[in-house]
Amino acid sequence: MLNNHTSEHFSFLGINNQSNLTDMRCRTTFYTALGRLLMVDLGEDEDQYEQFMLPLTAAFETVAQMFSTNTFNEQEAKRTLVGLVRDLRGIAFAFNAKTSFMMLFEWIYPSYMPILQRAIELWYHDPACTTPVLKLMAELVHNRSQRLQFDVSSPNGILLFRETSKMITTYGNRILTLGEVPKDQVYALKLKGISICFSMLKAALSGSYVNFGVFRLYGDDALDNALQTFIKLLLSIPHSDLLDYPKLSQSYYSLLEVLTQDHMNFIASLEPHVIMYILSSISEGLTALDTMVCTGCCSCLDHIVTYLFKQLSRSTKKRTTPLTQESDRFLHIMQQHPEMIQQMLSTVLNIIIFEDCRNQWSMSRPLLGLILLNEKRLSGMPCPKAKVAIPLRVNLSFSSLPHFSDLRNSIVNSQPPEKQQAMHLCFENLMEGIERNLLTKNRDRFTQNLSAFRREVNDSMKNSTYGVNSNDMMS
């Protein structure tokens, strides 16, 4: 099988003009199996690898020859290319070891990457062609089992990201030219490809094989192009679609989690309407039924809130490095829209107190920052106590949290009179021993307090005949 995987021995590897392109999916599974068989005795034997790849090399050369002419049989070219990239994706998935994956990488790059890019340019409007190509690229940049490890002197990590950026930019800019797409076809023609691009970019950004500071240092726009294309694609998607399509939701929020963690300066530099779009998507994702999406939103919110809290703290201290232009703009935008942070606080509290919170730990991480931001009075109005020196290690007082205090009072007053004192005590205990910082030790203590808080609140409300309407808190 390893020596004879051709259409002569396996008919489904041939180009059958009677079958649909989607029928070639089985080839990915077939080549995953062959790839695993090959790895059993492959080791570092490059001759054996090249022998195995001969049929795929011939297929690539055939497509390259077709593209080099002005006139070629488009259907034949499509079928050859789609079959080829599905085969390669199966092999790439199977090659989890560094040695074998490097053989594949050096075989496909740089010789055959231009062919994949050319296919995207020609057939961007045909998902039967673009989906397999994009999925192959997403697999190639996935650092599964730490297989993508380049030598210190090797530029291949950066070069691979440049190819990734080029493909995302090429596909993104062209798919946006489709215009209005019927609702029943929008996922197949547009959103599926965008979802794969999001997954591809997330894998490349989180693979730990690229030093992204190099791009700005040497004036390379590959990173900026990829991120700007992401923003263009995102703004072309209605909020409702982000949550209506599960695969799109997971790829978007996973990518956003990486961006807020490692590229927060980019997020802070965005236009106000883009920042509001992203924050709104996080707010809506917090209430998603998909636990993975909800947990990802908590992580995104935690990173944003932590960044905002640190920048606010720096802006109020003397003898500190001035804020960057991006940080200053981001603070100004958030001060213009304090209701967004207040809404997030209301949403998280509502879920923790009144709903079956399946990811309580994740919810607890941004909650402390949200409380502290309200304590810092994020609105543009000056705080009368702003000039009063505050000790670094002091327990928070609920009397200084205007929005949080309103929420607390609303919840307490909604309880029966005989239970209001117990509910009030629950909120007091929540902030017991909590300091005005976001250090890990303080966060962990707050998470422990929150677990006890939720148990006490549930016990207090268990025998209540009525309680606060969760919709009131969300308003």
N, C-alpha and C positions, 0 to 999 in steps of 0.2 A: 504493500500500500504506500509506503514512504517513497518508493522508487517509481511508482506508476500512477500517480494521482492526476490523470489526464482524462479528457472526454472519451478517449478510446476505451478506457477501462471503467469510467464512471460517467454514464451518459448525462447526468444532471449537471456536469461541469461544462457541457457544451453550450453553444449559442442556439437556443431553440426559439425561432421567431414566433412560435405559436403560444408561448407561455408569457405570463406577466413578469415584470421585473421583480415584483414582490415575492414571487415564487422562489427566488434565489436565496431566501433567508436561511434555508437549511444548510447552505454552503458554509456559513459562519460556524455552525455547530460541528460540521464535518471537519473543518480545518482546526477547530479547537482540539478535537480528538487527535488529529494527526500531529498537531504541535506538541501535545503532551506525550505522545508516543515517541516523537523525535527527541524530546528532551531527556528521555530515559538514558540514552547512551551518547548524547551529543557532546557534552562537556565543552571543550574549547576547539573542537574539530571544525574549522571553517570550511574545509573541503566538503565535508558531509552536508553542512548547511547549504552551501552553494549548489550542490547537487540536488538537494531537496527543492530549492527555490527556482530551478530551471524553468518549469512550466509557467510560474508567475512572472519571471523575468521576460519570457517570450511574450506574455500577454501585455506587459507594460510597454515593451518595445513596439508591439502592434498598435496600441493606442497612440503612442508618441508619433508613430509614422502617419497615422490618420490625421492627427492634429496638425502635422506639418504641411499638409496639403490644403488647398482652398476648398476642394470638394471631396467629401467623403460620405459614406453611408452612415447617417446619424443614428439610426436604430441599431446597427451593428456595433458602432462605437459605444453607444450607451450600454448595451448588453455586455460587451466585453469589459468595460470599466466597472460597472456595478458588480458583476461577478467577481472581478479581481479584488475590489476593495472589501467585499464581504469575506473573501478568502483571507485577506491580510488581517482583517479585524479578528478573525478566529485565531490566527497565529499569534497576533499581538496579545490577545487575551491569555493564551496558553503560556507565553514566555514571561514567567514571573521572576526568573533569575536574571541578575545583572549581565552575566556573560552572554546568554542567549539573546536577551533583549538588545544588547549593544550590537550584536550581529545584524539583527533586523533593522535597527536604527541606521547603521552605517550603509546598509543595502538600499534603504529607501531615501536617505538624505545624503547629499543634495540631488541625486540623479533624478528621482521620480516625483519630488514635491511639486515642481512646476506643472506636471500633468494634472495633479489633483487640483491645484489652483485654477488651471485652465478649465477644468470640468465645471467648477463652481461658477466661473464667469459665463460659460456658455449656457448652462442648464439650471441656473439659480431658481427658475420658476417651476421646475419639475422636481417635486419632493422625492419621487421614486429614484432620482439620481443623486440629489444633494444629501438626503438623509444618510445613505450608506457612507458617503465621503466624509460628512461631518462626524459621524459616529466613529469612523476609523481614526480621524484626527483626535477626537476626544479620548480614544483609547491610547493613542501614542503618547499623549502628554500626561497620562494618569500614572503617577509614581507608585503603583501598586507594589507592595513588598519591597520598597526602596530599590526598585530595579533601575531607576534613572539616577545613576551616580556617575558623574563625569569627573575626570581628573582635574586637579587644581588649575592646570595650565590650559585646559580645554575650553573653547568658547561655545561648545555644542549646546549647553543649556540655554544660553542667550539666543543662539541661532534658532533653536527649536521654538523658543517663545516668539521670535520674530515671524516665523512661518505661521504660528498659531494666530498671532495678531493680524497678519495679512489675510488669512482665511476668514477670520471673524469680520474684519473690515470689508472685505470683498463681498461676502455673503450678505452682511447686514445692510450695506448701502444699496445693494441691488434689490433685496427683498422688500425694502421700503418703497420701491418704485411701483409695486403692484397696485397701489391705491386701495380702494374699497374692495374687500373680499366678502362674499356671502357668509353669513353666520355659520351655516352648516358646513362650510369648507375652510373656515378661518384656521382651525387647528392643523388640518392636514397641509394646507398650502403655506402657512406662515408661522403659526405658534410652535409647531413641533420643531422646525429648524431653529427658531430662536431659542427654544428650551435647550437644544443640544449645544448651541453656542454658549449659553450661560454655563452649562455643565463643563464644557471645554475650558472656558476662561477660569472657572473655579478650580479645576484640576491643575491648570498651569500656575495659577497664583499661589496655591497651597502646596505645590509639589516640593518646595525647598531645594530646588536645583537652579534657581535664578536669583541673582542679586539685583533687585529692581532699582536700587539706587544708581546703578551703572547707566541706566538709560538717560536719566536727566543729566548726570555728570558729563556724559559725552554727546549730549544733544540728539540722542536717538528717540524718535517719536513713536516707537512700536507700542510701548505701554500706554501712552496717551491716546493713541489711535484706537486701541482695544477698549479702553475705558470709555472714551467718548462714543464709540459705536454702541457699547452696552447701554449708555444713557439714551441714545436715539431709539434703540429698539424698545427700551423700557417705556418711554413716553408714548410709543405707538400702541401700547397695550392698555385697554381700560382696566381699572382696578378690579372689576368683577371677574374679568378673564383670568387674572392672576390666581384667584382662588377657585375658579370653576374647573380648571384643568390641573389635576393632581401632579402630573409630571412637571408641568411648568412651574407650579408652586414650589415644589421641592428644589428644582434647579435654581430658581430665582432667589429664594431665601437662603439657600446654602451659599450661593455666590455673595449675597449681601452680607452674610455673616463674616466671610473672609475679608470683604472690603472694609467693613466697620472695624475689624480687628487690626488689619495691617496697613490699610490705605485710608485712614480717617481724614488725613489732610486733603485727599482728593474729594471725599464726600463734603468736607467743609468748604471747598472752593466752588461748589456747584451753585447755580442760580437759585434764588429763593423758591421759585415754583417747583423746581426739581427736588429740592430738599423737602418741601411740603408733601410732594408726591410720595417720596420714599418713607417719610414718617407716617403718612396716612396708610401706606401699605403695611407697615409694621403694626400699626394700631389695629387694622382689620385682621391681620394674621394672628394676633394674640388670641382671638376668639375662634380660630379655625378648628375644625373637628380633627384634622390631621395633627397628631401629637408632635410629629417631626417638624411640621411647619411652625406650630406654636412654640416649641422649644427653640427653634432657630430664631424666631422673632424676639424671644426673651434675651437671647445672646446678643443679637443686633442692638436691641434697646440698651442692654447693659454697657456695651462698648460706647455707644453714643452718649449715654448719660455720664459715664466715667470721663470721657473726653471733655464734655461740657463742664463737669464739676471741676476738673483740673484746671481748665482755662479760666473759669471764674475765680478760682482760688488764686491763680497766678496774677490775675488782673487786679486783685485787691491787696497784693503784697508789695512792699517796697524792696528795692535792691534785687530785682529779679529781671530776667531776660525779657525784653518786650515781646508781646504776642506777635505771631506771624500775621500777615495780611489775611490768610485764609481763616485763622482762628478768630481774628477780630470780626470778620464778616459773619462768620457762623454765630458768634455770640450775639451780634446785632440782630440777625434774623430770628434767633430764638427769643430774644427780648421783645421783638415785635409780635411774636406769636406764642405768648406764655400758655395760651389755652391748649396747645398741643401737648405740652408736658403734663398739664393738669388732667387732660383726657386720658393720657397713658396711666397716670396714677389711679384714676377712677376705675379704669378697665382692669388693671392688675388686682386692685383691692376687691373689686366685684367678683372676679374669678376665684380668688383665694377664699373669700368668706362664703359666697353663696353657691358656688358651683363645685362639681366633682373635679377638683384640681388634680390631674394625673401627673403633673410635673412641678410639684411644689418647690423643689430645690431651684429649678430654673427660674421660676417666678420670683423667688426671693432675691435673686442677685440684682436685678435692676430696681427692685422696690426701694431699697435703702437709698440708692442714688436719687430716685424720684422724690423721696421725702426730703433729702438734703437740698435738692434744687429748689423745692418749694420753700424750704426754710431760708434759702438765699434770696428769695423773692426775685424770680427770674423776669418779672414784668419790667417794663421800662420805668416804672415809678420808683423814685429813690426811697430807700429804706430809712426811716427815722433813726434806727439804731446802728446804721452802717458804720459810724465813726467810733462806736464803743468797742474797746478792746475785748476780744473774746478769748478766754484761755483755750489752749490747744486740746486739752483733755477735759472735757466737760460733758455731762449728759445732756441730751437734747430735751428741750421742754416743748410740750405740745402747744403751749400758748404762743410759741413763736412760729408755728407752722400754719399760716392762714388757710390755705386750701385744704391741707390735711385735717386741720381742726374742723373745718366745715363738713368734711366727709364723716369724720368721727361723730360729730354731733348729730348728723342726719341718721347715722346708723343707730346710735344710742337712743335717740328720741323715738325711733320707729318701734322700739321694743316695748313690751308691756311695762308699766311703771315699776313693778316689783323686780324686773330683770335689768333695768337701766343701770343700776349701780354695778352689777356684775360685769356688764358689757363695758362700762367705763373703765373698770379695773383691768379688763383684758387689754385695752389699748394702752393703758399706763405700763403694763408689764411688757408690752411689745418693745418699748424703747428703753427698758431697764438695762443700764450698763452700756448703752450704745454711745459711741463718741462721734464727733463731727468730722469723720474722714471715711475714706473708702479703702482702707488697708485690709489685707486679707483676713487678719485676725478679727477685725471689727465686723467684716462681712459674715464670717463664720458664726460669730456670736449672734448677729441679727438673724441668720438663718435658723439657728437653734431657737431663738425667741419666737420666730414666726411659726415654727412647728407647734410649740406650746400654745401660742396665740390661737391657732386654728382649732386645736382640740378644745380649748376653753370656750371659744365662740360657739362651736358646734354643740357643746354640752349646755351652754347657756340658752341657745336657741331651740334645743331639742324639744322642749315642752311648750314652746311658744305657739300660740294659735294664729299669730300673724307676724309678719316681719317686713323689712324694707323691700320695696319693689326694686329688683336689680336694674330695671330700666330707668328708674329715677336717678340712680348713681351714674349711669352712663350719659345722662343728659348734661 
